[in-house]
């Protein structure tokens, strides 16, 4: 049952793999034609030698005569070798170009798909697994197209040609040589299951190792700060030992197969020589020297493609495991769906409404419970609450990074799912506490590839007061290291403000955005916020009173439920949960 299941699964994977070849089908057809030409040269060479020995060299040695025909046979042999070599070179170059084009297409598909995935699925999969899909697994497909697909045609056609040539020359000797085939098939069958299972384990382990490296590099400061270097080293050591053990198992199986094939090859040649001698002695049909020479050459050629096919089984298993993982990701159905009809596109006025929204990151562990509120265009609203209350989740839902399990979210009265994603997100600016900067320039990080002029960027830098350090670095075209590692936390935060200002959003969202800025800088930034939020809807999550006290409405969250709402003065007068948070300073910096 398991074998049938694996066959069905492999068939399910092979069809999409073949589908990727569709744009390059004519180039692949040309590759196969060149392979046939190369195979033809391999088949003709022993035949030329057989004719040369039996029809020219032996008669010439016994009876004498002109050697001119033998010279022509030598020239023919040379031309066949040259033609075969030329075909091989052209085929290799063309196939490499096609393979790299297919891998290029797959990488772009994966990149595009991953960037459109729901964050819930990205969180579930982890960066290590995704990185493995886009690197190791894609590269494994190269083996399928380069070493297997065209190689399979080459080996199969060569086998068929050799069988025909051997049967034509001497069918009795051919049958003797073919007696080794069942033994080879039995060995291949026995090794097949072990190879497949081992490849699955190897792919899973390399994903874990990639994920471990990605996580460790991202958290290197925490690891060093808490002195966890030895612990992390030991964890990687254990993973490496598991991978080494699995790899050595693979090497052991592979190293067993080829020597055994060589032994069987030698055995077949010995049998041909013995039976050829016996046939001559029993006058069953004398075997000429040239035929015997051609037969030993053909039998060696016969086992070469069989060896290659056995080894290609290893490559096939590796490629199929990788392909299954890639297509599982591409067909996962976890991409944020655009509306069936053309998505709603309009200038957002700024009305944000939650209607009885329930949300959980996992199963029914509810982070938000029956949340309802409305922010009118131009209003400033804030959410406060203890760590884990669900504040950050609300802004994630507004930007449609996640989707609620129950209830409805509307922008300007239009359900969020009906908005075209690009239109929606281009009009919402989110300033997070944890700012991400790309390698490039300061201008690139503020522009983020949008159509924003240098003048607008310069204005945004000055409004956000980032000019305090940008001018010192030489202006907006100064280089930014990976993740903005050379900037302080506060400087990265100011650049994030500049990014939001430059994009002129209809809805501004700030998640603990002033948490890492000193009081003096915050005062300047508050002026910028007041300027940019004028006439725009602004949603704040903050622990500093100066950020939220002027909001039109403040909502208090507790365990995912809205328990209080009102202006700062109204909530303080109630002397309830909000007053306790302000008095106790419990509204701490957090990100859920």
C-alpha positions as CSV (number, residue, x, y, z in Angstrom):
1,X,0.0,0.0,0.0
2,X,2.8,2.4,0.9
3,X,4.6,1.6,-2.4
4,X,1.4,2.5,-4.3
5,X,1.0,5.7,-2.3
6,X,4.6,6.7,-3.1
7,X,4.1,6.0,-6.8
8,X,0.9,8.1,-6.8
9,X,2.7,10.9,-4.9
10,X,5.7,10.8,-7.3
11,X,3.3,10.9,-10.3
12,X,1.6,13.9,-8.7
13,X,4.9,15.7,-8.4
14,X,6.4,14.7,-11.8
15,X,3.5,16.3,-13.8
16,X,4.1,19.8,-12.4
17,X,7.8,19.3,-12.9
18,X,7.2,18.5,-16.6
19,X,4.9,21.5,-16.8
20,X,7.7,23.9,-15.8
21,X,9.5,22.8,-19.1
22,X,6.6,24.0,-21.3
23,X,8.3,27.3,-22.3
24,X,11.5,25.5,-23.2
25,X,10.1,22.4,-25.0
26,X,11.8,23.1,-28.3
27,X,15.2,23.7,-26.7
28,X,14.7,20.3,-24.9
29,X,13.7,18.6,-28.1
30,X,17.0,19.9,-29.7
31,X,18.9,18.6,-26.6
32,X,17.4,15.1,-27.2
33,X,18.3,15.2,-30.9
34,X,21.9,16.1,-29.9
35,X,21.8,13.3,-27.4
36,X,20.8,10.9,-30.1
37,X,23.6,12.1,-32.3
38,X,26.1,11.5,-29.4
39,X,24.6,8.1,-28.7
40,X,24.9,7.2,-32.4
41,X,28.6,8.0,-32.3
42,X,29.0,5.7,-29.3
43,X,27.2,2.9,-31.1
44,X,29.1,3.3,-34.3
45,X,32.6,3.3,-32.8
46,X,32.7,-0.4,-31.8
47,X,31.2,-1.4,-35.1
48,X,33.9,0.5,-37.0
49,X,36.5,-1.3,-34.9
50,X,34.9,-4.7,-35.6
51,X,34.9,-4.1,-39.3
52,X,38.5,-2.9,-39.2
53,X,39.7,-5.9,-37.3
54,X,37.7,-8.7,-39.1
55,X,37.6,-7.3,-42.6
56,X,40.9,-5.5,-42.9
57,X,43.5,-6.1,-40.2
58,X,43.2,-9.9,-40.1
59,X,43.2,-10.4,-43.9
60,X,46.0,-7.8,-44.3
61,X,48.1,-9.7,-41.7
62,X,47.4,-13.1,-43.3
63,X,47.5,-12.3,-47.0
64,X,49.0,-8.8,-47.3
65,X,47.7,-6.1,-49.6
66,X,47.0,-2.4,-49.5
67,X,46.4,-0.6,-46.2
68,X,44.5,2.3,-47.8
69,X,41.0,0.9,-46.7
70,X,42.3,0.7,-43.1
71,X,43.3,4.3,-43.3
72,X,39.8,5.3,-44.4
73,X,38.4,3.3,-41.5
74,X,40.6,5.3,-39.2
75,X,39.5,8.6,-40.7
76,X,35.8,7.5,-40.4
77,X,36.4,6.6,-36.7
78,X,38.0,10.0,-36.1
79,X,35.1,11.9,-37.8
80,X,32.6,9.9,-35.7
81,X,34.4,10.8,-32.5
82,X,34.6,14.5,-33.5
83,X,30.9,14.6,-34.4
84,X,29.9,12.9,-31.2
85,X,32.0,15.3,-29.1
86,X,30.6,18.4,-30.9
87,X,27.0,17.1,-30.2
88,X,27.9,16.4,-26.6
89,X,29.3,20.0,-26.1
90,X,26.3,21.7,-27.7
91,X,23.9,19.5,-25.8
92,X,25.6,20.2,-22.4
93,X,25.6,24.0,-23.0
94,X,22.0,24.2,-24.2
95,X,20.7,21.9,-21.4
96,X,22.5,24.0,-18.8
97,X,20.9,27.2,-20.2
98,X,17.4,25.6,-20.1
99,X,17.9,24.2,-16.6
100,X,19.0,27.5,-15.2
101,X,16.1,29.2,-16.9
102,X,13.6,26.8,-15.2
103,X,15.3,27.3,-11.8
104,X,15.1,31.1,-12.4
105,X,11.3,30.7,-13.0
106,X,10.8,28.5,-9.9
107,X,12.8,30.9,-7.6
108,X,10.7,33.9,-8.8
109,X,7.4,31.9,-8.3
110,X,8.5,31.0,-4.8
111,X,9.5,34.5,-4.0
112,X,6.3,36.0,-5.3
113,X,4.2,33.3,-3.5
114,X,6.0,33.8,-0.1
115,X,5.5,37.5,-0.3
116,X,1.7,37.0,-0.8
117,X,1.3,34.4,1.9
118,X,-0.8,35.0,5.0
119,X,1.4,35.9,8.0
120,X,-0.3,33.1,10.0
121,X,1.2,30.5,7.6
122,X,4.6,32.3,7.5
123,X,4.7,32.2,11.3
124,X,3.8,28.5,11.2
125,X,6.4,27.6,8.6
126,X,9.4,29.6,9.9
127,X,12.1,31.3,8.0
128,X,14.5,28.3,8.0
129,X,12.0,26.1,6.1
130,X,11.2,28.8,3.6
131,X,14.9,29.5,3.0
132,X,15.5,25.8,2.4
133,X,12.7,25.7,-0.2
134,X,14.1,28.7,-2.1
135,X,17.7,27.5,-2.0
136,X,18.5,23.8,-1.4
137,X,15.2,22.4,-2.7
138,X,15.3,24.6,-5.9
139,X,18.9,23.5,-6.6
140,X,17.9,19.9,-6.2
141,X,15.5,20.4,-9.2
142,X,18.6,21.1,-11.3
143,X,19.5,17.4,-10.8
144,X,16.1,16.3,-12.2
145,X,16.3,18.4,-15.3
146,X,20.0,18.3,-16.0
147,X,21.1,14.9,-14.8
148,X,17.9,12.9,-15.0
149,X,15.5,14.1,-17.7
150,X,17.8,14.4,-20.7
151,X,20.2,11.8,-19.2
152,X,17.3,9.4,-19.0
153,X,16.7,9.7,-22.7
154,X,20.4,9.3,-23.4
155,X,20.7,6.2,-21.3
156,X,17.5,4.5,-22.5
157,X,18.3,5.2,-26.2
158,X,21.8,4.0,-25.7
159,X,20.6,0.8,-24.0
160,X,18.1,0.2,-26.9
161,X,20.8,0.8,-29.5
162,X,23.3,-1.5,-27.7
163,X,20.7,-4.3,-27.4
164,X,19.9,-4.0,-31.2
165,X,23.6,-4.0,-32.2
166,X,24.5,-7.0,-29.9
167,X,21.5,-9.0,-31.1
168,X,22.4,-8.2,-34.7
169,X,26.0,-9.3,-34.3
170,X,25.5,-12.5,-32.3
171,X,22.2,-13.1,-30.5
172,X,23.6,-16.0,-28.5
173,X,26.4,-14.0,-27.0
174,X,24.0,-11.1,-26.4
175,X,21.7,-13.3,-24.3
176,X,24.7,-14.4,-22.2
177,X,25.5,-10.8,-21.5
178,X,21.9,-10.0,-20.6
179,X,21.8,-12.6,-17.9
180,X,23.3,-10.0,-15.5
181,X,20.3,-7.7,-15.9
182,X,17.9,-9.4,-13.4
183,X,20.7,-9.3,-10.7
184,X,21.1,-5.5,-11.3
185,X,17.4,-4.9,-11.1
186,X,17.2,-6.8,-7.8
187,X,20.0,-4.7,-6.2
188,X,18.4,-1.5,-7.4
189,X,15.0,-2.5,-6.0
190,X,16.5,-3.4,-2.6
191,X,18.3,0.0,-2.4
192,X,15.4,2.1,-3.6
193,X,13.3,2.3,-0.5
194,X,16.3,3.0,1.8
195,X,17.4,5.8,-0.5
196,X,14.0,7.5,-0.6
197,X,13.5,7.4,3.2
198,X,17.0,8.6,3.8
199,X,16.5,11.6,1.4
200,X,13.4,12.6,3.2
201,X,15.3,12.6,6.5
202,X,18.2,14.6,5.0
203,X,15.9,17.3,3.6
204,X,14.1,17.7,7.0
205,X,17.4,18.0,8.8
206,X,18.9,20.6,6.5
207,X,15.7,22.6,7.0
208,X,16.2,22.5,10.7
209,X,19.8,23.5,10.4
210,X,19.0,26.4,8.1
211,X,16.2,27.5,10.5
212,X,18.6,27.3,13.5
213,X,21.2,29.4,11.7
214,X,18.6,32.0,10.7
215,X,17.2,32.2,14.2
216,X,20.6,32.4,15.9
217,X,21.8,35.2,13.6
218,X,18.7,37.2,14.2
219,X,19.0,36.8,17.9
220,X,22.8,37.0,18.2
221,X,22.6,40.0,20.6
222,X,20.3,38.1,23.0
223,X,22.5,35.0,22.8
224,X,25.6,37.0,23.7
225,X,23.9,39.1,26.3
226,X,22.7,36.0,28.2
227,X,25.8,34.0,27.6
228,X,24.0,31.2,25.7
229,X,26.7,30.6,23.1
230,X,27.7,27.2,24.5
231,X,24.1,26.1,24.7
232,X,23.4,27.1,21.1
233,X,26.7,25.5,20.0
234,X,25.6,22.2,21.6
235,X,22.2,22.3,19.9
236,X,23.8,22.9,16.5
237,X,26.3,20.1,17.3
238,X,23.5,17.6,17.9
239,X,21.7,18.6,14.7
240,X,25.0,18.3,12.7
241,X,25.6,14.8,14.2
242,X,22.1,13.7,13.0
243,X,22.7,15.1,9.6
244,X,26.2,13.5,9.3
245,X,24.8,10.2,10.3
246,X,22.0,10.4,7.7
247,X,24.5,11.6,5.1
248,X,26.9,8.7,5.8
249,X,24.0,6.3,5.4
250,X,23.4,7.8,2.0
251,X,27.0,7.5,1.1
252,X,27.1,3.9,2.3
253,X,24.3,2.9,0.0
254,X,25.7,4.8,-3.0
255,X,29.2,3.5,-2.4
256,X,27.8,0.0,-2.4
257,X,25.9,0.2,-5.6
258,X,28.6,1.2,-8.2
259,X,31.3,-1.3,-7.1
260,X,28.7,-4.1,-7.2
261,X,27.7,-3.0,-10.7
262,X,31.3,-3.0,-11.8
263,X,31.7,-6.6,-10.4
264,X,28.6,-7.7,-12.3
265,X,29.9,-6.0,-15.4
266,X,33.2,-7.9,-15.2
267,X,31.3,-11.1,-14.6
268,X,29.3,-10.5,-17.8
269,X,32.5,-9.9,-19.8
270,X,34.0,-13.1,-18.4
271,X,30.9,-15.1,-19.3
272,X,31.0,-13.7,-22.9
273,X,34.6,-14.6,-23.3
274,X,34.0,-18.2,-22.0
275,X,30.9,-18.8,-24.1
276,X,32.6,-17.2,-27.1
277,X,35.5,-19.7,-26.7
278,X,33.1,-22.6,-26.2
279,X,31.0,-21.6,-29.2
280,X,34.1,-21.6,-31.4
281,X,35.2,-25.0,-30.0
282,X,31.8,-26.6,-30.5
283,X,31.4,-25.0,-33.9
284,X,28.1,-23.5,-32.9
285,X,29.1,-20.5,-34.9
286,X,32.6,-19.2,-34.9
287,X,33.1,-15.9,-33.1
288,X,35.5,-13.6,-34.9
289,X,38.0,-11.5,-33.0
290,X,36.5,-8.2,-34.1
291,X,33.0,-9.3,-33.0
292,X,34.4,-10.4,-29.6
293,X,36.2,-7.0,-29.2
294,X,33.0,-5.2,-30.2
295,X,31.0,-7.3,-27.8
296,X,33.2,-6.5,-24.8
297,X,33.0,-2.8,-25.7
298,X,29.2,-3.0,-26.0
299,X,28.8,-4.9,-22.8
300,X,30.9,-2.2,-21.0
301,X,28.7,0.5,-22.6
302,X,25.6,-1.6,-21.8
303,X,26.4,-1.5,-18.0
304,X,27.4,2.2,-18.0
305,X,23.9,3.5,-18.7
306,X,22.5,0.9,-16.2
307,X,24.9,2.2,-13.6
308,X,23.9,5.8,-14.5
309,X,20.2,4.9,-14.3
310,X,20.8,3.3,-10.8
311,X,22.7,6.4,-9.7
312,X,20.1,8.7,-11.2
313,X,17.5,7.0,-9.1
314,X,19.3,8.7,-6.1
315,X,19.1,12.1,-7.9
316,X,15.5,11.4,-8.8
317,X,14.6,10.7,-5.2
318,X,16.3,13.9,-4.0
319,X,14.6,15.9,-6.7
320,X,11.2,14.4,-6.1
321,X,11.4,15.1,-2.3
322,X,12.4,18.7,-3.0
323,X,9.8,19.1,-5.7
324,X,7.1,17.8,-3.4
325,X,8.1,20.3,-0.7
326,X,8.2,23.2,-3.3
327,X,4.8,22.4,-4.8
328,X,3.3,21.8,-1.4
329,X,4.3,25.4,-0.6
330,X,3.1,26.8,-3.9
331,X,-0.3,24.9,-3.7
332,X,-0.8,25.5,0.0
333,X,-3.7,27.8,-0.6
334,X,-2.4,30.2,2.1
335,X,-2.1,33.3,-0.1
336,X,-4.2,36.3,0.8
337,X,-7.0,36.2,-1.7
338,X,-8.0,39.2,-3.8
339,X,-11.7,39.8,-4.4
340,X,-13.3,37.7,-7.2
341,X,-14.5,40.9,-8.9
342,X,-12.0,43.7,-9.5
343,X,-10.9,44.9,-6.1
344,X,-12.2,48.1,-4.7
345,X,-9.8,51.0,-5.4
346,X,-10.5,54.5,-4.1
347,X,-8.9,57.2,-2.1
348,X,-9.5,56.2,1.5
349,X,-11.4,58.7,3.6
350,X,-10.3,57.1,6.8
351,X,-13.4,55.5,8.4
352,X,-12.3,52.3,10.2
353,X,-14.9,50.0,11.7
354,X,-14.7,46.7,13.6
355,X,-17.9,44.7,13.9
356,X,-17.9,41.9,16.5
357,X,-14.4,40.8,15.6
358,X,-13.0,37.5,17.0
359,X,-9.4,36.5,16.2
360,X,-7.0,33.8,17.2
361,X,-3.5,33.1,16.0
362,X,-3.9,29.4,16.7
363,X,-7.1,27.4,16.8
364,X,-9.5,29.0,19.2
365,X,-7.0,30.6,21.6
366,X,-8.8,33.9,21.2
367,X,-6.7,37.1,21.2
368,X,-9.6,39.4,20.4
369,X,-13.1,38.6,21.6
370,X,-16.2,40.3,20.1
371,X,-14.4,43.6,19.5
372,X,-16.4,46.5,18.0
373,X,-15.4,50.1,17.5
374,X,-15.5,52.9,14.9
375,X,-12.9,55.6,14.0
376,X,-14.3,58.4,11.9
377,X,-12.2,60.1,9.2
378,X,-9.6,62.4,10.8
379,X,-10.1,60.9,14.3
380,X,-7.2,59.9,16.6
381,X,-7.9,56.8,18.6
382,X,-5.6,54.8,20.9
383,X,-5.6,51.3,22.4
384,X,-4.1,50.7,25.8
385,X,-3.8,47.6,28.0
386,X,-1.5,45.2,29.6
387,X,1.0,43.0,27.7
388,X,-0.9,40.4,25.7
389,X,-4.2,42.3,25.7
390,X,-4.5,42.3,21.9
391,X,-3.5,45.8,21.0
392,X,-1.0,45.0,18.3
393,X,-3.3,42.4,16.8
394,X,-5.8,45.2,16.0
395,X,-3.4,47.0,13.8
396,X,-2.3,43.8,12.2
397,X,-5.9,43.2,11.2
398,X,-6.4,46.8,9.9
399,X,-3.5,46.3,7.5
400,X,-4.9,42.8,6.6
401,X,-1.8,41.0,7.7
402,X,-4.2,38.6,9.3
403,X,-7.9,37.9,8.8
404,X,-10.4,37.5,11.6
405,X,-12.2,34.2,12.1
406,X,-15.5,35.9,13.0
407,X,-16.9,39.4,12.5
408,X,-16.1,42.0,9.9
409,X,-13.7,44.9,9.4
410,X,-14.6,47.8,7.1
411,X,-12.7,50.7,5.6
412,X,-15.0,53.5,4.5
413,X,-17.9,51.1,4.7
414,X,-16.3,48.5,2.4
415,X,-15.3,45.1,3.8
416,X,-11.6,44.7,4.0
417,X,-11.7,41.6,1.8
418,X,-13.2,43.6,-1.1
419,X,-10.3,46.1,-1.2
420,X,-7.5,45.5,-3.6
421,X,-4.6,44.8,-1.4
422,X,-2.1,47.0,-3.2
423,X,-4.6,50.0,-3.0
424,X,-5.4,49.3,0.7
425,X,-1.8,49.0,1.9
426,X,-0.5,51.9,-0.2
427,X,-2.8,54.2,1.9
428,X,-2.0,52.8,5.3
429,X,1.3,53.6,7.0
430,X,2.4,51.5,9.9
431,X,5.2,52.7,12.2
432,X,6.3,49.7,14.4
433,X,8.5,49.6,17.5
434,X,10.8,47.1,15.8
435,X,11.9,48.9,12.7
436,X,13.3,46.9,9.7
437,X,15.7,48.6,7.3
438,X,17.0,47.1,4.1
439,X,20.6,47.3,2.8
440,X,20.8,50.2,0.4
441,X,20.6,53.9,1.0
442,X,18.5,56.0,3.5
443,X,16.5,57.3,0.5
444,X,15.7,53.7,-0.7
445,X,14.5,52.8,2.8
446,X,12.1,55.8,3.0
447,X,10.9,55.5,-0.6
448,X,10.5,51.6,-0.5
449,X,10.3,51.6,-4.3
450,X,7.3,53.9,-4.4
451,X,7.1,56.9,-6.8
452,X,8.4,59.5,-4.3
453,X,10.8,62.3,-5.3
454,X,14.0,63.2,-3.5
455,X,12.4,66.5,-2.5
456,X,9.6,64.7,-0.7
457,X,12.1,62.4,1.0
458,X,14.1,65.4,2.2
459,X,10.9,67.0,3.5
460,X,9.9,63.8,5.4
461,X,13.4,63.5,6.9
462,X,13.1,67.1,8.3
463,X,9.6,66.7,9.5
464,X,10.6,63.6,11.4
465,X,13.7,65.3,12.7
466,X,15.8,62.5,11.3
467,X,18.0,65.2,9.7
468,X,19.8,65.4,13.1
469,X,21.9,62.4,12.1
470,X,21.1,62.0,8.3
471,X,23.0,65.3,7.5
472,X,25.9,64.1,9.6
473,X,26.1,61.0,7.5
474,X,26.2,62.9,4.2
475,X,22.5,63.1,3.3
476,X,19.7,60.8,2.1
477,X,22.0,58.8,-0.2
478,X,24.2,57.6,2.7
479,X,24.5,53.8,2.9
480,X,22.4,51.6,5.2
481,X,23.9,48.3,6.4
482,X,21.8,45.1,6.5
483,X,18.9,45.6,8.9
484,X,20.2,49.1,9.6
485,X,22.8,47.6,12.0
486,X,24.9,50.8,12.1
487,X,22.0,52.9,13.4
488,X,20.8,53.2,16.9
489,X,17.3,52.0,17.8
490,X,16.1,55.6,18.1
491,X,17.6,56.5,14.7
492,X,15.9,53.6,13.0
493,X,12.6,54.7,14.6
494,X,13.0,58.3,13.2
495,X,13.6,56.8,9.7
496,X,10.5,54.8,10.1
497,X,8.6,58.1,10.9
498,X,10.1,59.6,7.8
499,X,9.0,56.6,5.7
500,X,5.4,57.1,6.9
501,X,5.4,60.8,6.3
502,X,6.8,60.5,2.8
503,X,4.0,58.1,1.8
504,X,1.2,60.5,2.8
505,X,-1.1,57.8,4.1
506,X,-4.9,58.1,4.7
507,X,-4.6,56.0,7.8
508,X,-1.6,56.3,10.1
509,X,-0.9,53.4,12.6
510,X,1.7,53.8,15.3
511,X,2.6,50.7,17.4
512,X,4.7,51.8,20.4
513,X,6.4,54.0,17.9
514,X,7.9,56.5,20.4
515,X,9.0,53.8,22.8
516,X,12.7,54.0,21.8
517,X,13.0,57.8,21.5
518,X,14.2,60.0,24.3
519,X,11.9,62.6,25.8
520,X,13.4,65.5,23.9
521,X,13.2,63.8,20.5
522,X,9.7,62.6,21.3
523,X,8.6,66.2,21.8
524,X,9.8,67.0,18.3
525,X,8.2,63.8,16.9
526,X,4.9,64.6,18.5
527,X,4.9,67.9,16.5
528,X,5.5,65.8,13.3
529,X,2.7,63.4,14.3
530,X,0.3,66.2,14.8
531,X,1.2,67.6,11.4
532,X,1.0,64.3,9.5
533,X,-2.2,63.1,11.3
534,X,-4.0,66.3,10.5
535,X,-7.1,65.3,8.5
536,X,-6.1,61.6,8.7
537,X,-7.3,58.8,10.8
538,X,-4.6,57.9,13.3
539,X,-4.5,54.7,15.5
540,X,-2.0,54.7,18.4
541,X,-0.7,52.0,20.6
542,X,1.5,53.6,23.2
543,X,2.5,53.5,26.8
544,X,3.5,57.2,27.1
545,X,0.7,59.5,28.3
546,X,1.9,62.3,26.0
547,X,1.2,60.2,22.9
548,X,-2.4,59.3,23.8
549,X,-3.9,62.0,26.0
550,X,-5.0,64.2,23.1
551,X,-6.7,61.3,21.3
552,X,-10.4,61.6,20.5
553,X,-11.1,58.2,22.0
554,X,-9.1,55.8,24.0
555,X,-10.0,52.1,24.2
556,X,-8.9,49.9,27.1
557,X,-8.3,46.2,26.2
558,X,-8.2,43.4,28.7
559,X,-7.6,39.8,27.6
560,X,-8.9,40.6,24.1
561,X,-12.1,42.4,25.2
562,X,-12.9,46.1,25.1
563,X,-13.7,47.1,28.7
564,X,-13.6,50.9,28.6
565,X,-13.6,53.7,26.1
566,X,-13.7,57.5,26.2
567,X,-11.4,60.5,26.2
568,X,-8.5,60.7,28.6
569,X,-10.3,63.0,31.0
570,X,-13.5,60.8,30.9
571,X,-11.6,57.6,31.6
572,X,-9.6,59.2,34.4
573,X,-12.8,60.4,35.9
574,X,-14.2,56.9,35.9
575,X,-11.2,55.8,38.0
576,X,-11.3,52.4,36.4
577,X,-8.9,50.2,34.5
578,X,-7.4,53.0,32.5
579,X,-6.7,55.1,35.6
580,X,-4.9,52.1,37.1
581,X,-2.8,51.6,34.0
582,X,-1.7,55.3,33.9
583,X,-1.1,55.4,37.7
584,X,0.8,52.1,37.8
585,X,2.7,52.5,34.5
586,X,1.6,49.0,33.5
587,X,1.0,49.8,29.9
588,X,4.5,48.6,29.1
589,X,6.3,48.2,25.8
590,X,5.1,45.0,24.1
591,X,4.5,43.3,20.8
592,X,2.1,40.5,20.5
